[in-house]
Every structure is written in C-alpha cells, then in structure tokens.
Amino acid sequence: MTSLVSSGPETTNWRELYRAAILELDPSKLPQRIREAEMVFIARARELFQDGGGNGEETEDLDNAMYVLNALRNTVKHNRAVARSPNEMKVA
C-alpha cells in the first residue's frame, strides 16, 4: 500500500491528507488514510508547539480535524462490528 505521508520535514500538507481521509470512498482504504493523516497531524502539532505555539488558527484547525477523524474511525469500527454480527443488532 502506498503511503501519502512525506518522509521529509514538510508537514503543512496535513490538510490534503485530511481531505483524502474524509473523502475516501473505499472502506478498505479508509483506516490507512486516517492513520496517515493522524501521523502528519501529530508531527505538525509538534512543530507548532516547538515554535512557541505557532499559528493559533492552524492549531484549532488541527484539533477540529483530529476530532472529525476520531469520529470517522469510530464509525468505521461500528460498521465493521455490524458487518460481523448483523443478527446481534436487530431492533426489538
């Protein structure tokens, strides 16, 4: 599987990886897209922290994007659980 995360110090592309994750239509690729985006988020957050807080707006954007990815990951987990045991999810 090809990784979209660059090996260099450039982490300002986190928005591109975020978009790739939230717009991914292939459920089998989605977990990897989420992981790749999170790795770059963390690296960028560290850069901003080391720069003395950096850009407050970008920090807030990172926080919001991480929240959305976390919700997306939980949805993926839920969908997988439902797919594995559809009889257990019946409504009374």
ChimeraX attribute file (.defattr): number of C-alpha atoms within 10 A of each C-alpha:
attribute: neighborCount
match mode: 1-to-1
recipient: residues
	/A:1	5
	/A:2	5
	/A:3	9
	/A:4	15
	/A:5	18
	/A:6	11
	/A:7	8
	/A:8	6
	/A:9	10
	/A:10	12
	/A:11	18
	/A:12	14
	/A:13	15
	/A:14	22
	/A:15	16
	/A:16	11
	/A:17	22
	/A:18	23
	/A:19	14
	/A:20	17
	/A:21	22
	/A:22	16
	/A:23	11
	/A:24	15
	/A:25	10
	/A:26	8
	/A:27	11
	/A:28	10
	/A:29	12
	/A:30	19
	/A:31	17
	/A:32	16
	/A:33	22
	/A:34	22
	/A:35	16
	/A:36	20
	/A:37	25
	/A:38	22
	/A:39	14
	/A:40	23
	/A:41	24
	/A:42	15
	/A:43	16
	/A:44	21
	/A:45	18
	/A:46	14
	/A:47	16
	/A:48	16
	/A:49	13
	/A:50	10
	/A:51	10
	/A:52	9
	/A:53	13
	/A:54	14
	/A:55	12
	/A:56	10
	/A:57	9
	/A:58	15
	/A:59	17
	/A:60	11
	/A:61	13
	/A:62	20
	/A:63	14
	/A:64	12
	/A:65	20
	/A:66	18
	/A:67	12
	/A:68	14
	/A:69	21
	/A:70	14
	/A:71	12
	/A:72	17
	/A:73	16
	/A:74	12
	/A:75	12
	/A:76	16
	/A:77	13
	/A:78	12
	/A:79	12
	/A:80	13
	/A:81	13
	/A:82	13
	/A:83	11
	/A:84	10
	/A:85	10
	/A:86	10
	/A:87	9
	/A:88	9
	/A:89	10
	/A:90	7
	/A:91	5
	/A:92	3
